[in-house]
Amino acid sequence: MVTTKSMRHFAADCLYWAYKAKDPSQRQMMVDVARRWSKTAEEIDRRVREGRGEALPDLKSKLN
């Protein structure tokens, strides 16, 4: 199961791969992906704190 904790781990992995990348475009792509993982995790956590559901409806439909 994908959790917000695992999303943040994916983001950290992406930043590591960005650090290791020799090509600037690959580095930027990995940083962008890390930002998306982090932003999605934060949005889900915020919605849960506000009592508006476990996941974003559009994200949940994409994962199903």
Beta strands, then each sheet from edge to edge (+ up, - down):
end
